Amino acid sequence: MKDRRDGAARIRPRTVVMSVVAGATMLAATALTAPAANAAASTLGAAAAQSGRYFGAATSSFMFSNTQHTTILNREFNSIVAENEMKWDATEPQQNVFNFTGADRLVAHARANGMSVRGHALVWHSQQPGWAQNMSGTALRNAMINHVTRVATHFRGQIHSWDVVNEAFADGGSGGRRDSNLQRTGNDWIEVAFRTAKAADPNAKLCYNDYNTDGINAKSTGIYNMVRDFKSRGVPIDCVGFQSHLGTTLASDYQANLQRFADLGVDVQITELDVAQGANQASIYERVTRACLAVARCNGITVWGVRDNDSWRRGENPLLFDANGNKKPAYTSVLNALNSVSGPNPTTPPPNPTTPPPNPTTPPPSGGGACSASVSLNSWSGGFVATVRVTAGNAAIRGWTVRITLPGGTTVTGTWNAQASGSSGTVNFSNVSYNGQLSAGGSTEFGFQGTGTGPSGTPTCTAT
Ligand code: XIL
């Protein structure tokens, strides 16, 4: 499948209707009670729940007034994701001005109907608000950190899994990153986003999500290598999302690809499934479902819409219900596949099997140099994110400690790329294993966020 996303251009104008569908609550009760294994369940959510998985759909709060859409949504699905309403352009239309109206309604609908919520997406090169599109460098980096912090904090405790970073890898054979304003802030932008999300919502599963990763190919291998690196360095990543916007064929190693990621110690999820209408539609849906069921760490499947006429791939009729709300053959093949799983829930995955590699054996540089540090601050009423750049002097250093004095009443709530000695008063931030060594004149960045007022004044830096 080639690139189907041309971002904001694809947003269809829709009328926002602010009425909530009444009486929807009882319909989702099915999804809450998992029937005994082997008893065929009659809805996708209940059938998936037999093996401890979810079955979700993308929707929008303004669709809740559409009775046919919402009746199917509440009957069949036990997870939802916002098709657009949690994206950067929707949630932060002006810098530091947040709008959660649609997203809050979606989360409330999920809660009222016993559904879990996937969060989509904290950081993405597409569907950025205009003000962010025009940013670069440290300003964009700080804006990204602020966005992740504020949005993930707003929904803290209510999101099952967050797509922290969406679509950061390039198509084609390079296996490398996609060029974007975010990528140009430095290759570490992805791990910074994950560390920031972890600090804001420590209990959500944090996912990397992408497309054209439906098999072992250069792009999925690039992502695989990043995940392996993150796991070895303790970057908080919990899951990988496979969008699975599919055409009329499916890679034969679809399941093997999911499994190799699971073997790295992350969960996997099918996050945006839709399949072009054609002779193979039902069988491709079935094979994707069976692949997820066969991988113990595959948590669930989300389809990217409810009815064909709700789909962003309008004309391709890629969903499980037709425009009249009728179940299609693909629906039946998915339900039967979900019901074919006998036995109990998948065994709880073993603890992360990937032991971090030993520290590099190359001896550190001789050290003995000096360092300096500078802070740039992104503040809002009641909180801040500080980004600190540490720069070595005329000689290499093998470690550093930056001493920062916080105003009274200020508390550090999260730190990335450094180890903090405390959370208030004077705090020493020391390098972690991978960023202590700096060559002469070299620099690195760490950051922290907090409540209260950010630090003022110049920090002191001591080289070790
Ligand atoms: C799509 C939505 O479905 C459209 O309504 C919008 O116009 C553009 O974005 N990958 C993603 C999703 O991660 O966010 C995209 O959603 C589809 C491709």
Residues whose N, C-alpha, C, O or C-beta is under 5 A from the ligand:
A	BS01	XIL	R5 G7 A8 R10 I11 R12 E83 W312
